[in-house]
Amino acid sequence: MAEAREEDGFKRQALLKTYSDAEDFLKNLKDEILALLKKNVGNFKEKIENHQAQLKRKEYFLLVAGK
């Protein structure tokens, strides 16, 4: 179980880094592109923030299956 928890933590950190990189990328986009994104995706900045908040939570659920 410790190994699964460690792997989960590693994956969460990798995803958080990816979201952070995406935020940095979005800051450099032209307003026209941002307007298109907002039109087609919705409030993407809020979506990114929500995903980051979920990844930062420390709740763990473990499903154990037997024979």
Number of C-alpha atoms within 10 A of each C-alpha: 8 7 8 10 13 11 12 14 15 12 13 17 15 12 15 19 13 12 16 15 11 13 15 11 10 16 10 9 10 9 11 9 11 15 12 11 14 13 11 10 11 12 11 16 13 10 12 16 14 12 13 18 11 13 17 13 9 8 7 8 7 8 5 6 5 3 2
